[in-house]
Amino acid sequence: MIEARGLVKRYGSTTAVDHLSFDVRPGTVTGFLGPNGAGKSTTMRMIIGLDRPDAGQARINGHGYRELRWPLREVGALLEAKAFLPGRTARAHLTALAAANAIPRRRVNDVLEITGLEQAGERRAGKFSLGMAQRLGIAAALLGDPAVLLLDEPVNGLDPDGIRWIRNLLKSLAAAGRTVLVSSHLISEIAQTADELIVIGRGRLLAQTSVAELAARSSSLEEAFFALTEGSTEYSASNIAYQGSLL
């Protein structure tokens, strides 16, 4: 379980996360939604100890991330697709992570197979496409067979087959009793993947509800999301149709 209580993160005069509290329960896929600049990535970074909150705390199964003896065996995270040394092969990258976390080396073969990278294991990761880099990041998140997973925009760069694969993977992980928190800008994808939703805007909690309950507020989940986040969008383009010349 993930528990966030009163999280605050400021960068100078800007408050990125503003007294944010929520729970992510095991056995469900929880979608983490919000406009650009809402504070989703910053919140996930605080949960796994990459950023220190100015106030509040985040706990994973009752412990702060920095208290975990073997973090990768308890929490898997994908926050940046290309978080690897580009000169290393995919297998070497995963093997180094396994060794640092006392994970059996055979697990490297397992996650390469799970993510469809078994034929690309000896290729240098720096040559990977964005979609393959995403798969490698997911492989790293799964390496320790953790009970808790946090994935930031995991479908970025994936083709339709890859999107279907990650959708089924997340559902199977939740069905096995794991805690899964996944952020996305694709509301339609979240609608097909998540059970629960956490919606934030300007760093504040706007709703924690089920997909069905939020969708029931309007004609569609997308319309309900727009209504909920109205006034919380930092970068909003005009809806006026373009009338000018294309030259």
C-alpha positions in Angstrom: 0.0 0.0 0.0 1.1 3.6 -0.7 0.1 6.3 1.7 0.7 10.0 1.0 -0.1 12.4 3.9 0.1 16.2 3.5 2.9 16.2 0.9 4.3 19.6 0.0 7.0 20.4 -2.5 8.1 23.9 -3.4 10.6 25.1 -5.9 11.4 28.7 -5.0 8.1 30.6 -5.1 6.3 27.8 -7.0 4.4 25.2 -5.0 4.4 22.0 -7.1 2.6 19.8 -4.6 0.2 21.4 -2.1 -0.7 19.3 1.0 -1.6 16.2 -1.0 -3.0 13.2 0.7 -4.2 9.9 -0.8 -4.0 6.1 -0.5 -3.2 3.5 -3.2 -4.6 0.1 -2.3 -3.3 -3.3 -3.3 -5.2 -5.4 -5.8 -6.1 -2.5 -8.0 -4.7 -0.4 -10.8 -4.9 3.2 -9.7 -4.7 5.8 -12.4 -2.9 9.1 -11.5 -4.4 11.9 -13.6 -4.0 15.6 -13.9 -3.1 18.3 -16.4 0.4 19.1 -17.4 2.2 20.7 -14.4 -0.3 19.2 -11.9 2.5 17.7 -9.8 2.2 14.0 -10.8 5.8 13.3 -11.5 7.0 15.3 -8.5 4.7 13.3 -6.2 6.0 10.0 -7.6 9.5 11.2 -7.1 8.8 12.0 -3.5 7.2 8.6 -2.9 10.4 6.8 -4.0 12.8 9.2 -2.3 14.2 11.0 -5.3 12.8 14.3 -4.0 12.5 15.2 -0.3 9.1 16.8 0.6 9.1 20.2 2.3 6.3 18.8 4.5 4.3 15.6 4.9 5.4 12.1 4.2 4.9 9.2 1.9 5.0 5.6 3.1 5.2 2.3 1.3 3.7 -0.6 3.3 4.2 1.5 6.4 7.8 2.5 5.7 9.6 5.5 4.1 11.4 4.5 0.9 14.8 5.4 2.4 14.0 2.9 5.3 13.8 -0.1 2.9 16.7 -2.4 3.0 16.3 -3.7 -0.6 14.2 -1.1 -2.3 14.0 -2.8 -5.8 12.7 -5.9 -4.2 9.8 -4.0 -2.6 9.1 -1.1 -5.0 9.5 -1.1 -8.8 9.4 2.3 -10.5 9.5 3.7 -14.0 9.8 7.5 -13.9 12.2 8.1 -16.8 12.4 5.8 -19.9 16.1 6.2 -20.5 17.5 5.9 -17.0 20.4 3.7 -18.0 24.0 4.0 -19.2 23.6 4.1 -23.0 26.8 2.1 -23.6 25.5 -0.9 -21.6 23.5 -3.7 -23.1 20.0 -4.3 -21.8 21.2 -7.5 -20.1 24.2 -5.8 -18.5 22.0 -3.0 -17.2 19.5 -5.4 -15.6 22.4 -7.6 -14.3 24.0 -4.7 -12.5 20.7 -3.7 -10.9 20.1 -7.3 -9.8 23.6 -7.6 -8.2 23.1 -4.3 -6.3 19.9 -5.6 -4.8 20.8 -9.2 -4.1 18.3 -10.4 -6.8 19.0 -13.8 -8.4 20.6 -13.4 -11.8 18.1 -15.8 -13.4 15.5 -13.0 -12.8 17.1 -11.0 -15.6 16.1 -13.6 -18.2 12.6 -13.6 -16.7 12.0 -9.9 -17.1 13.6 -9.8 -20.6 11.0 -12.4 -21.6 8.1 -10.7 -19.9 8.8 -7.4 -21.7 9.6 -9.0 -25.0 13.2 -8.0 -25.0 14.8 -11.5 -25.0 16.1 -11.0 -28.5 17.4 -7.5 -27.8 19.3 -8.4 -24.5 22.7 -8.0 -26.1 22.0 -4.7 -27.8 23.3 -1.5 -26.4 20.4 0.3 -24.7 21.5 3.7 -26.1 20.4 2.4 -29.5 16.9 1.6 -28.3 13.8 3.3 -29.7 11.6 5.1 -27.1 9.3 2.1 -27.0 12.1 -0.4 -26.4 13.5 1.9 -23.7 10.1 1.9 -22.0 10.1 -1.9 -22.1 13.6 -1.9 -20.5 12.4 0.5 -17.8 9.5 -1.7 -17.1 11.8 -4.8 -17.0 13.9 -2.9 -14.4 10.8 -2.1 -12.4 9.7 -5.8 -12.4 13.2 -7.1 -11.7 12.8 -7.5 -7.9 9.3 -9.0 -8.2 8.0 -6.1 -6.0 4.6 -5.8 -4.4 4.4 -2.1 -5.3 4.8 -0.5 -8.7 4.8 3.1 -9.8 4.9 3.8 -13.5 5.0 7.3 -15.0 3.5 7.4 -18.5 4.4 3.8 -19.3 2.7 3.8 -22.7 4.9 6.6 -24.2 6.5 5.3 -27.4 4.7 2.0 -27.4 2.9 0.8 -30.6 -0.7 -0.5 -30.4 0.5 -4.0 -29.6 2.7 -2.7 -26.8 -0.1 -0.6 -25.4 -2.3 -3.7 -25.2 0.6 -5.7 -23.6 1.1 -3.1 -20.9 -2.6 -2.8 -20.2 -2.8 -6.6 -19.7 0.4 -6.6 -17.6 -0.9 -4.0 -15.2 -4.2 -5.8 -14.8 -2.5 -9.1 -14.1 -0.2 -7.5 -11.5 -3.1 -6.0 -9.7 -5.0 -9.3 -9.9 -2.1 -10.9 -8.2 -2.6 -8.5 -5.2 0.1 -5.9 -6.1 -0.3 -2.2 -5.6 -0.1 -0.4 -9.0 0.0 3.4 -9.5 0.2 4.5 -13.1 0.1 8.1 -14.4 -1.0 8.9 -17.9 -2.2 11.8 -20.1 -4.3 9.3 -22.1 -7.7 9.3 -20.4 -9.1 6.7 -22.8 -6.3 4.4 -21.9 -6.7 4.9 -18.2 -10.4 4.1 -18.7 -9.5 0.7 -20.1 -6.8 -0.1 -17.5 -7.5 1.5 -14.1 -10.0 0.6 -11.4 -9.5 3.6 -9.2 -8.5 7.2 -10.0 -6.5 9.9 -8.2 -7.0 13.3 -9.9 -4.9 16.3 -9.0 -4.6 19.9 -10.3 -2.0 22.5 -9.3 -0.6 20.0 -6.8 -3.9 19.5 -4.9 -6.2 16.6 -4.7 -9.3 17.1 -6.8 -10.8 13.6 -6.5 -10.1 10.0 -5.4 -12.8 7.8 -6.9 -13.5 4.9 -9.2 -13.4 5.2 -12.9 -17.1 4.3 -13.0 -18.1 7.0 -10.5 -16.2 9.7 -12.2 -17.5 8.8 -15.7 -21.0 8.9 -14.3 -20.7 12.6 -13.6 -20.8 13.5 -17.3 -21.3 12.1 -20.8 -17.9 10.4 -20.7 -14.8 10.0 -18.5 -13.0 12.6 -20.6 -15.7 15.2 -20.2 -15.9 14.5 -16.4 -12.1 14.9 -16.2 -12.3 18.3 -18.0 -15.0 19.5 -15.8 -13.2 18.4 -12.7 -9.9 20.0 -13.7 -11.3 23.2 -15.1 -9.3 26.1 -13.7 -6.4 23.8 -12.8 -4.8 23.7 -16.2 -1.5 25.7 -16.3 -1.1 25.6 -20.1 -4.4 26.0 -21.9 -4.7 26.5 -25.6 -7.6 28.3 -27.3 -10.5 26.2 -28.6 -11.1 28.7 -31.4 -10.9 27.1 -34.8 -7.9 28.3 -36.8 -8.9 30.7 -39.6 -5.6 31.9 -40.9 -3.4 31.0 -43.9 -1.3 27.9 -43.7 1.4 29.6 -45.8 
